[in-house]
Amino acid sequence: MIELYRDLLEAKGHTVIGVASDGDEAVRKYKDFGKKTVIVIMDQRMPVKDGVTATEEILRLNPEAKILFGSADLQIKGDAMKAGAKDFLLKPFRIEELLAAIEEIDSEFKND
């Protein structure tokens, strides 16, 4: 599924600079690519470290990080937003919803 999202985002003109398979890797990749990163798309259910914890760690590295959170568990939305996510998408979501959320966050980033 990650590769499908990557391909669709790139087809729409977005550059995907990294993909992580677990929360620790997400934090490590953010450390490596942070200054180039505009938006982090985060999932809750990941091995090693969950998405909320990874979000908190990324935001400790950079409080201005833009994180779009996705989960099939609506109950996690409050935790994700409290952790600092800019938006939350309930899975399964349509690619149009993902693109709209990215555009919204991207426009906020450009206006900051």
The first five atom37 places (N, CA, C, CB, O) and aatype in JSON, in Angstrom:
{
  "aatype": [12, 9, 6, 10, 18, 1, 3, 10, 10, 6, 0, 11, 7, 8, 16, 19, 9, 7, 19, 0, 15, 3, 7, 3, 6, 0, 19, 1, 11, 18, 11, 3, 13, 7, 11, 11, 16, 19, 9, 19, 9, 12, 3, 5, 1, 12, 14, 19, 11, 3, 7, 19, 16, 0, 16, 6, 6, 9, 10, 1, 10, 2, 14, 6, 0, 11, 9, 10, 13, 7, 15, 0, 3, 10, 5, 9, 11, 7, 3, 0, 12, 11, 0, 7, 0, 11, 3, 13, 10, 10, 11, 14, 13, 1, 9, 6, 6, 10, 10, 0, 0, 9, 6, 6, 9, 3, 15, 6, 13, 11, 2, 3],
  "atom_mask": [
    [1, 1, 1, 1, 1],
    [1, 1, 1, 1, 1],
    [1, 1, 1, 1, 1],
    [1, 1, 1, 1, 1],
    [1, 1, 1, 1, 1],
    [1, 1, 1, 1, 1],
    [1, 1, 1, 1, 1],
    [1, 1, 1, 1, 1],
    [1, 1, 1, 1, 1],
    [1, 1, 1, 1, 1],
    [1, 1, 1, 1, 1],
    [1, 1, 1, 1, 1],
    [1, 1, 1, 0, 1],
    [1, 1, 1, 1, 1],
    [1, 1, 1, 1, 1],
    [1, 1, 1, 1, 1],
    [1, 1, 1, 1, 1],
    [1, 1, 1, 0, 1],
    [1, 1, 1, 1, 1],
    [1, 1, 1, 1, 1],
    [1, 1, 1, 1, 1],
    [1, 1, 1, 1, 1],
    [1, 1, 1, 0, 1],
    [1, 1, 1, 1, 1],
    [1, 1, 1, 1, 1],
    [1, 1, 1, 1, 1],
    [1, 1, 1, 1, 1],
    [1, 1, 1, 1, 1],
    [1, 1, 1, 1, 1],
    [1, 1, 1, 1, 1],
    [1, 1, 1, 1, 1],
    [1, 1, 1, 1, 1],
    [1, 1, 1, 1, 1],
    [1, 1, 1, 0, 1],
    [1, 1, 1, 1, 1],
    [1, 1, 1, 1, 1],
    [1, 1, 1, 1, 1],
    [1, 1, 1, 1, 1],
    [1, 1, 1, 1, 1],
    [1, 1, 1, 1, 1],
    [1, 1, 1, 1, 1],
    [1, 1, 1, 1, 1],
    [1, 1, 1, 1, 1],
    [1, 1, 1, 1, 1],
    [1, 1, 1, 1, 1],
    [1, 1, 1, 1, 1],
    [1, 1, 1, 1, 1],
    [1, 1, 1, 1, 1],
    [1, 1, 1, 1, 1],
    [1, 1, 1, 1, 1],
    [1, 1, 1, 0, 1],
    [1, 1, 1, 1, 1],
    [1, 1, 1, 1, 1],
    [1, 1, 1, 1, 1],
    [1, 1, 1, 1, 1],
    [1, 1, 1, 1, 1],
    [1, 1, 1, 1, 1],
    [1, 1, 1, 1, 1],
    [1, 1, 1, 1, 1],
    [1, 1, 1, 1, 1],
    [1, 1, 1, 1, 1],
    [1, 1, 1, 1, 1],
    [1, 1, 1, 1, 1],
    [1, 1, 1, 1, 1],
    [1, 1, 1, 1, 1],
    [1, 1, 1, 1, 1],
    [1, 1, 1, 1, 1],
    [1, 1, 1, 1, 1],
    [1, 1, 1, 1, 1],
    [1, 1, 1, 0, 1],
    [1, 1, 1, 1, 1],
    [1, 1, 1, 1, 1],
    [1, 1, 1, 1, 1],
    [1, 1, 1, 1, 1],
    [1, 1, 1, 1, 1],
    [1, 1, 1, 1, 1],
    [1, 1, 1, 1, 1],
    [1, 1, 1, 0, 1],
    [1, 1, 1, 1, 1],
    [1, 1, 1, 1, 1],
    [1, 1, 1, 1, 1],
    [1, 1, 1, 1, 1],
    [1, 1, 1, 1, 1],
    [1, 1, 1, 0, 1],
    [1, 1, 1, 1, 1],
    [1, 1, 1, 1, 1],
    [1, 1, 1, 1, 1],
    [1, 1, 1, 1, 1],
    [1, 1, 1, 1, 1],
    [1, 1, 1, 1, 1],
    [1, 1, 1, 1, 1],
    [1, 1, 1, 1, 1],
    [1, 1, 1, 1, 1],
    [1, 1, 1, 1, 1],
    [1, 1, 1, 1, 1],
    [1, 1, 1, 1, 1],
    [1, 1, 1, 1, 1],
    [1, 1, 1, 1, 1],
    [1, 1, 1, 1, 1],
    [1, 1, 1, 1, 1],
    [1, 1, 1, 1, 1],
    [1, 1, 1, 1, 1],
    [1, 1, 1, 1, 1],
    [1, 1, 1, 1, 1],
    [1, 1, 1, 1, 1],
    [1, 1, 1, 1, 1],
    [1, 1, 1, 1, 1],
    [1, 1, 1, 1, 1],
    [1, 1, 1, 1, 1],
    [1, 1, 1, 1, 1],
    [1, 1, 1, 1, 1],
    [1, 1, 1, 1, 1]
  ],
  "atom_positions": [
    [[0.81, -1.19, 0.0], [0.0, 0.0, 0.0], [0.86, 1.27, 0.0], [-0.93, -0.01, 1.2], [0.52, 2.27, -0.63]],
    [[1.99, 1.21, 0.71], [2.88, 2.36, 0.76], [3.37, 2.73, -0.64], [4.08, 2.08, 1.68], [3.41, 3.91, -1.01]],
    [[3.73, 1.72, -1.42], [4.23, 1.98, -2.78], [3.13, 2.58, -3.66], [4.76, 0.69, -3.41], [3.41, 3.43, -4.51]],
    [[1.89, 2.15, -3.47], [0.78, 2.72, -4.22], [0.63, 4.21, -3.9], [-0.54, 1.97, -3.91], [0.5, 5.03, -4.8]],
    [[0.67, 4.54, -2.62], [0.59, 5.95, -2.23], [1.75, 6.74, -2.8], [0.56, 6.09, -0.7], [1.57, 7.86, -3.3]],
    [[2.94, 6.17, -2.74], [4.12, 6.86, -3.29], [3.91, 7.15, -4.77], [5.4, 6.0, -3.08], [4.11, 8.28, -5.23]],
    [[3.51, 6.13, -5.52], [3.31, 6.3, -6.96], [2.24, 7.35, -7.26], [2.92, 4.97, -7.6], [2.42, 8.18, -8.15]],
    [[1.13, 7.31, -6.53], [0.05, 8.27, -6.75], [0.48, 9.69, -6.4], [-1.18, 7.88, -5.94], [0.17, 10.63, -7.13]],
    [[1.17, 9.84, -5.29], [1.64, 11.18, -4.9], [2.63, 11.73, -5.91], [2.28, 11.13, -3.51], [2.56, 12.91, -6.27]],
    [[3.54, 10.88, -6.37], [4.52, 11.34, -7.36], [3.84, 11.66, -8.69], [5.6, 10.28, -7.57], [4.24, 12.6, -9.38]],
    [[2.82, 10.89, -9.06], [2.07, 11.17, -10.29], [1.36, 12.52, -10.21], [1.06, 10.06, -10.56], [1.12, 13.16, -11.24]],
    [[1.03, 12.95, -9.0], [0.37, 14.25, -8.8], [1.37, 15.38, -8.57], [-0.59, 14.17, -7.61], [0.98, 16.5, -8.24]],
    [[2.67, 15.09, -8.75], [3.68, 16.12, -8.67], [4.36, 16.3, -7.33], [0.0, 0.0, 0.0], [5.17, 17.22, -7.16]],
    [[4.04, 15.44, -6.37], [4.69, 15.52, -5.06], [5.97, 14.68, -5.08], [3.74, 15.03, -3.93], [6.04, 13.67, -5.77]],
    [[6.96, 15.1, -4.33], [8.2, 14.34, -4.21], [8.17, 13.58, -2.9], [9.43, 15.28, -4.29], [8.01, 14.17, -1.83]],
    [[8.33, 12.27, -2.98], [8.39, 11.43, -1.79], [9.86, 11.17, -1.51], [7.58, 10.07, -1.98], [10.54, 10.53, -2.31]],
    [[10.35, 11.67, -0.37], [11.79, 11.55, -0.1], [12.14, 10.4, 0.82], [12.3, 12.82, 0.49], [13.32, 10.08, 1.0]],
    [[11.14, 9.77, 1.41], [11.43, 8.64, 2.29], [10.18, 7.9, 2.68], [0.0, 0.0, 0.0], [9.09, 8.48, 2.76]],
    [[10.33, 6.62, 2.91], [9.24, 5.76, 3.37], [9.79, 4.94, 4.53], [8.69, 4.83, 2.21], [10.9, 4.4, 4.45]],
    [[9.02, 4.85, 5.6], [9.46, 4.1, 6.78], [8.49, 2.96, 7.05], [9.55, 5.02, 8.02], [7.29, 3.09, 6.83]],
    [[9.03, 1.85, 7.51], [8.19, 0.68, 7.8], [7.86, 0.54, 9.28], [8.88, -0.57, 7.32], [7.05, -0.3, 9.66]],
    [[8.5, 1.37, 10.13], [8.16, 1.35, 11.55], [8.4, 2.74, 12.14], [8.99, 0.27, 12.31], [9.01, 3.6, 11.5]],
    [[7.93, 2.95, 13.36], [8.02, 4.26, 13.98], [9.43, 4.74, 14.23], [0.0, 0.0, 0.0], [9.72, 5.93, 14.04]],
    [[10.32, 3.85, 14.64], [11.73, 4.25, 14.84], [12.35, 4.72, 13.53], [12.54, 3.08, 15.42], [13.06, 5.72, 13.49]],
    [[12.07, 3.97, 12.47], [12.61, 4.34, 11.16], [12.05, 5.69, 10.71], [12.3, 3.26, 10.11], [12.76, 6.48, 10.1]],
    [[10.78, 5.95, 11.0], [10.18, 7.24, 10.64], [10.92, 8.39, 11.32], [8.68, 7.26, 11.04], [11.21, 9.4, 10.69]],
    [[11.21, 8.23, 12.59], [11.94, 9.27, 13.33], [13.36, 9.42, 12.77], [12.0, 8.94, 14.84], [13.83, 10.54, 12.57]],
    [[14.04, 8.3, 12.5], [15.4, 8.36, 11.93], [15.4, 9.06, 10.58], [15.98, 6.94, 11.79], [16.25, 9.9, 10.31]],
    [[14.44, 8.7, 9.73], [14.4, 9.31, 8.4], [14.08, 10.8, 8.51], [13.35, 8.62, 7.52], [14.61, 11.6, 7.75]],
    [[13.23, 11.16, 9.47], [12.96, 12.59, 9.64], [14.25, 13.32, 10.05], [11.85, 12.81, 10.71], [14.51, 14.42, 9.57]],
    [[15.03, 12.71, 10.92], [16.31, 13.32, 11.3], [17.2, 13.51, 10.08], [17.04, 12.45, 12.36], [17.86, 14.54, 9.94]],
    [[17.2, 12.52, 9.19], [18.04, 12.58, 7.99], [17.53, 13.6, 6.97], [18.12, 11.21, 7.34], [18.32, 14.32, 6.36]],
    [[16.2, 13.65, 6.79], [15.61, 14.45, 5.72], [14.83, 15.65, 6.21], [14.72, 13.6, 4.88], [14.26, 16.38, 5.41]],
    [[14.8, 15.88, 7.51], [13.92, 16.87, 8.12], [13.81, 18.2, 7.42], [0.0, 0.0, 0.0], [12.71, 18.7, 7.21]],
    [[14.93, 18.8, 7.04], [14.89, 20.11, 6.42], [14.26, 20.08, 5.04], [16.28, 20.69, 6.34], [13.78, 21.1, 4.54]],
    [[14.26, 18.91, 4.42], [13.65, 18.77, 3.1], [12.19, 18.35, 3.2], [14.43, 17.75, 2.28], [11.46, 18.4, 2.21]],
    [[11.77, 17.95, 4.38], [10.44, 17.4, 4.56], [9.41, 18.51, 4.73], [10.4, 16.46, 5.76], [9.57, 19.39, 5.57]],
    [[8.36, 18.46, 3.92], [7.27, 19.41, 4.05], [6.15, 18.77, 4.88], [6.74, 19.84, 2.66], [5.63, 19.4, 5.8]],
    [[5.79, 17.53, 4.55], [4.7, 16.84, 5.25], [5.12, 15.4, 5.53], [3.39, 16.87, 4.41], [5.67, 14.72, 4.67]],
    [[4.85, 14.96, 6.75], [5.04, 13.56, 7.13], [3.66, 12.92, 7.18], [5.79, 13.43, 8.51], [2.76, 13.43, 7.86]],
    [[3.48, 11.82, 6.46], [2.23, 11.06, 6.53], [2.48, 9.9, 7.49], [1.77, 10.54, 5.1], [3.33, 9.05, 7.25]],
    [[1.73, 9.89, 8.59], [1.98, 8.96, 9.69], [0.8, 8.01, 9.89], [2.25, 9.73, 10.99], [-0.36, 8.41, 9.81]],
    [[1.12, 6.76, 10.13], [0.13, 5.74, 10.47], [0.27, 5.42, 11.96], [0.3, 4.45, 9.59], [1.35, 5.6, 12.52]],
    [[-0.79, 4.96, 12.59], [-0.71, 4.6, 14.0], [-0.1, 3.23, 14.21], [-2.09, 4.64, 14.61], [0.8, 3.06, 15.04]],
    [[-0.59, 2.25, 13.47], [-0.16, 0.86, 13.7], [1.11, 0.56, 12.91], [-1.28, -0.12, 13.3], [1.08, 0.25, 11.72]],
    [[2.22, 0.64, 13.63], [3.52, 0.33, 13.04], [4.3, -0.49, 14.05], [4.3, 1.62, 12.64], [4.1, -0.36, 15.26]],
    [[5.19, -1.34, 13.56], [6.04, -2.09, 14.49], [6.98, -1.15, 15.25], [6.85, -3.16, 13.73], [7.21, -0.01, 14.82]],
    [[7.5, -1.61, 16.32], [8.54, -0.96, 17.13], [8.01, 0.26, 17.9], [9.7, -0.53, 16.24], [8.13, 0.32, 19.13]],
    [[7.42, 1.21, 17.2], [6.94, 2.44, 17.83], [5.68, 2.89, 17.09], [8.04, 3.57, 17.8], [5.67, 2.95, 15.86]],
    [[4.62, 3.2, 17.84], [3.37, 3.6, 17.19], [3.46, 5.03, 16.64], [2.19, 3.49, 18.17], [4.4, 5.77, 16.94]],
    [[2.47, 5.39, 15.85], [2.48, 6.69, 15.18], [2.4, 7.88, 16.11], [0.0, 0.0, 0.0], [3.04, 8.9, 15.86]],
    [[1.62, 7.78, 17.19], [1.52, 8.89, 18.13], [2.88, 9.16, 18.78], [0.45, 8.59, 19.23], [3.31, 10.31, 18.88]],
    [[3.55, 8.11, 19.2], [4.88, 8.27, 19.82], [5.88, 8.83, 18.81], [5.38, 6.92, 20.37], [6.66, 9.72, 19.15]],
    [[5.86, 8.32, 17.58], [6.76, 8.83, 16.54], [6.46, 10.3, 16.24], [6.64, 7.98, 15.25], [7.38, 11.09, 16.04]],
    [[5.18, 10.66, 16.22], [4.79, 12.05, 16.0], [5.36, 12.95, 17.09], [3.25, 12.18, 15.95], [5.92, 14.0, 16.8]],
    [[5.21, 12.53, 18.33], [5.74, 13.31, 19.45], [7.25, 13.49, 19.33], [5.4, 12.65, 20.79], [7.77, 14.58, 19.59]],
    [[7.95, 12.43, 18.94], [9.41, 12.52, 18.82], [9.83, 13.43, 17.68], [10.0, 11.13, 18.6], [10.77, 14.22, 17.81]],
    [[9.13, 13.34, 16.55], [9.44, 14.22, 15.42], [9.2, 15.67, 15.8], [8.6, 13.84, 14.18], [9.99, 16.55, 15.46]],
    [[8.11, 15.93, 16.5], [7.81, 17.31, 16.89], [8.77, 17.83, 17.96], [6.39, 17.4, 17.4], [8.94, 19.04, 18.08]],
    [[9.38, 16.95, 18.73], [10.44, 17.4, 19.64], [11.68, 17.82, 18.84], [10.8, 16.27, 20.66], [12.39, 18.75, 19.23]],
    [[11.93, 17.13, 17.73], [13.05, 17.5, 16.86], [12.78, 18.82, 16.15], [13.31, 16.39, 15.82], [13.66, 19.66, 16.0]],
    [[11.52, 18.98, 15.72], [11.12, 20.19, 14.99], [9.66, 20.49, 15.3], [11.35, 20.01, 13.46], [8.77, 19.87, 14.72]],
    [[9.4, 21.43, 16.18], [8.02, 21.76, 16.53], [7.18, 22.27, 15.36], [8.01, 22.79, 17.62], [5.95, 22.32, 15.46]],
    [[7.83, 22.63, 14.26], [7.11, 23.11, 13.08], [6.79, 22.0, 12.08], [7.92, 24.19, 12.4], [6.21, 22.27, 11.03]],
    [[7.17, 20.77, 12.38], [6.91, 19.64, 11.46], [5.42, 19.53, 11.18], [7.46, 18.31, 12.05], [4.59, 19.7, 12.07]],
    [[5.1, 19.23, 9.94], [3.7, 19.08, 9.49], [3.41, 17.59, 9.37], [3.44, 19.83, 8.13], [3.98, 16.92, 8.51]],
    [[2.53, 17.08, 10.21], [2.24, 15.65, 10.23], [0.77, 15.42, 9.92], [2.61, 15.02, 11.58], [-0.11, 15.96, 10.59]],
    [[0.54, 14.61, 8.89], [-0.8, 14.17, 8.5], [-0.94, 12.74, 9.0], [-1.03, 14.26, 6.94], [-0.17, 11.86, 8.62]],
    [[-1.93, 12.52, 9.85], [-2.08, 11.23, 10.53], [-3.21, 10.45, 9.89], [-2.33, 11.43, 12.03], [-4.27, 11.01, 9.59]],
    [[-3.01, 9.16, 9.69], [-4.05, 8.28, 9.17], [-4.17, 7.04, 10.02], [0.0, 0.0, 0.0], [-3.16, 6.45, 10.42]],
    [[-5.4, 6.63, 10.3], [-5.62, 5.42, 11.08], [-7.02, 4.89, 10.82], [-5.41, 5.69, 12.6], [-7.94, 5.65, 10.52]],
    [[-7.17, 3.58, 10.94], [-8.49, 2.96, 10.84], [-9.22, 3.05, 12.17], [-8.37, 1.49, 10.4], [-10.4, 2.71, 12.26]],
    [[-8.55, 3.5, 13.2], [-9.1, 3.59, 14.55], [-9.44, 5.05, 14.86], [-8.1, 3.03, 15.6], [-8.56, 5.84, 15.19]],
    [[-10.72, 5.39, 14.76], [-11.15, 6.76, 15.01], [-10.85, 7.19, 16.45], [-12.65, 6.89, 14.74], [-10.67, 8.38, 16.71]],
    [[-10.79, 6.24, 17.36], [-10.52, 6.58, 18.76], [-9.12, 7.16, 18.97], [-10.69, 5.34, 19.63], [-8.87, 7.81, 19.98]],
    [[-8.23, 6.94, 18.03], [-6.86, 7.45, 18.17], [-6.76, 8.91, 17.7], [-5.89, 6.57, 17.36], [-5.74, 9.56, 17.93]],
    [[-7.81, 9.41, 17.05], [-7.76, 10.77, 16.5], [-7.4, 11.8, 17.57], [-9.11, 11.13, 15.88], [-6.54, 12.65, 17.33]],
    [[-8.03, 11.74, 18.73], [-7.74, 12.71, 19.79], [-6.29, 12.67, 20.21], [0.0, 0.0, 0.0], [-5.66, 13.72, 20.4]],
    [[-5.74, 11.46, 20.35], [-4.33, 11.32, 20.73], [-3.42, 11.87, 19.64], [-3.99, 9.85, 21.0], [-2.42, 12.53, 19.94]],
    [[-3.76, 11.61, 18.39], [-2.94, 12.08, 17.27], [-2.93, 13.61, 17.21], [-3.45, 11.5, 15.94], [-1.88, 14.23, 17.03]],
    [[-4.1, 14.21, 17.36], [-4.19, 15.66, 17.3], [-3.51, 16.29, 18.52], [-5.66, 16.11, 17.21], [-2.84, 17.32, 18.39]],
    [[-3.68, 15.69, 19.68], [-3.01, 16.19, 20.9], [-1.49, 16.09, 20.76], [-3.49, 15.39, 22.14], [-0.76, 16.94, 21.26]],
    [[-1.03, 15.04, 20.08], [0.42, 14.87, 19.86], [0.97, 15.92, 18.91], [0.7, 13.48, 19.31], [2.18, 16.17, 18.9]],
    [[0.09, 16.54, 18.1], [0.54, 17.61, 17.22], [0.27, 17.42, 15.74], [0.0, 0.0, 0.0], [0.73, 18.22, 14.93]],
    [[-0.47, 16.37, 15.38], [-0.81, 16.17, 13.97], [-1.61, 17.37, 13.46], [-1.61, 14.85, 13.77], [-2.42, 17.94, 14.19]],
    [[-1.4, 17.73, 12.21], [-2.12, 18.85, 11.6], [-3.49, 18.43, 11.09], [-1.32, 19.44, 10.46], [-4.41, 19.25, 11.01]],
    [[-3.64, 17.15, 10.75], [-4.92, 16.64, 10.26], [-4.96, 15.14, 10.5], [-5.12, 16.98, 8.74], [-3.93, 14.51, 10.77]],
    [[-6.15, 14.58, 10.39], [-6.36, 13.16, 10.62], [-7.29, 12.64, 9.54], [-6.95, 12.89, 12.04], [-8.34, 13.23, 9.27]],
    [[-6.91, 11.53, 8.91], [-7.75, 10.86, 7.93], [-8.12, 9.48, 8.46], [-7.04, 10.75, 6.55], [-7.26, 8.73, 8.92]],
    [[-9.4, 9.17, 8.4], [-9.88, 7.86, 8.84], [-9.75, 6.89, 7.67], [-11.35, 7.93, 9.35], [-10.27, 7.13, 6.59]],
    [[-9.05, 5.78, 7.91], [-8.88, 4.74, 6.88], [-10.11, 3.85, 6.86], [-7.6, 3.91, 7.14], [-10.73, 3.62, 7.9]],
    [[-10.46, 3.35, 5.72], [-9.84, 3.62, 4.42], [-10.28, 4.98, 3.9], [-10.2, 2.5, 3.39], [-11.45, 5.36, 4.03]],
    [[-9.36, 5.7, 3.31], [-9.7, 6.99, 2.72], [-9.39, 6.93, 1.23], [-8.92, 8.15, 3.4], [-8.58, 6.12, 0.77]],
    [[-10.06, 7.79, 0.49], [-9.84, 7.87, -0.96], [-8.6, 8.72, -1.21], [-11.09, 8.46, -1.69], [-8.25, 9.59, -0.42]],
    [[-7.94, 8.45, -2.32], [-6.73, 9.2, -2.66], [-7.05, 10.69, -2.77], [-6.13, 8.68, -3.99], [-6.2, 11.53, -2.46]],
    [[-8.27, 11.02, -3.21], [-8.66, 12.43, -3.3], [-8.65, 13.1, -1.92], [-10.06, 12.55, -3.94], [-8.28, 14.26, -1.79]],
    [[-9.06, 12.35, -0.9], [-9.04, 12.88, 0.46], [-7.6, 13.12, 0.92], [-9.76, 11.92, 1.43], [-7.3, 14.14, 1.55]],
    [[-6.73, 12.18, 0.61], [-5.32, 12.32, 0.97], [-4.72, 13.54, 0.28], [-4.54, 11.05, 0.6], [-4.03, 14.34, 0.91]],
    [[-4.97, 13.66, -1.01], [-4.41, 14.78, -1.76], [-4.95, 16.12, -1.25], [-4.72, 14.63, -3.25], [-4.2, 17.09, -1.16]],
    [[-6.24, 16.17, -0.92], [-6.83, 17.4, -0.4], [-6.21, 17.78, 0.94], [-8.36, 17.25, -0.24], [-5.92, 18.95, 1.19]],
    [[-6.0, 16.8, 1.8], [-5.38, 17.07, 3.11], [-3.94, 17.55, 2.93], [-5.41, 15.8, 3.99], [-3.5, 18.47, 3.62]],
    [[-3.21, 16.93, 2.01], [-1.84, 17.35, 1.74], [-1.82, 18.78, 1.22], [-1.17, 16.4, 0.72], [-1.0, 19.59, 1.65]],
    [[-2.71, 19.09, 0.29], [-2.76, 20.45, -0.27], [-3.09, 21.47, 0.81], [-3.8, 20.52, -1.4], [-2.52, 22.56, 0.82]],
    [[-4.01, 21.13, 1.71], [-4.38, 22.05, 2.8], [-3.18, 22.31, 3.71], [-5.55, 21.47, 3.62], [-2.88, 23.46, 4.04]],
    [[-2.5, 21.25, 4.12], [-1.33, 21.41, 4.99], [-0.22, 22.14, 4.25], [-0.83, 20.03, 5.48], [0.46, 22.99, 4.83]],
    [[-0.02, 21.82, 2.97], [1.02, 22.46, 2.17], [0.74, 23.96, 2.04], [1.1, 21.81, 0.78], [1.67, 24.76, 2.11]],
    [[-0.51, 24.34, 1.85], [-0.83, 25.76, 1.73], [-0.59, 26.48, 3.05], [-2.3, 25.95, 1.28], [-0.16, 27.63, 3.05]],
    [[-0.87, 25.82, 4.18], [-0.56, 26.41, 5.49], [0.95, 26.59, 5.64], [-1.12, 25.52, 6.63], [1.41, 27.61, 6.15]],
    [[1.71, 25.59, 5.18], [3.18, 25.64, 5.26], [3.71, 26.82, 4.46], [3.8, 24.32, 4.74], [4.59, 27.55, 4.92]],
    [[3.17, 27.02, 3.28], [3.64, 28.11, 2.42], [3.27, 29.47, 2.99], [3.07, 27.96, 1.02], [3.95, 30.46, 2.71]],
    [[2.2, 29.52, 3.79], [1.77, 30.78, 4.39], [2.46, 31.08, 5.71], [0.28, 30.76, 4.59], [2.34, 32.18, 6.24]],
    [[3.18, 30.08, 6.26], [3.88, 30.29, 7.55], [5.06, 31.21, 7.39], [4.34, 28.95, 8.13], [5.76, 31.49, 8.37]]
  ]
}
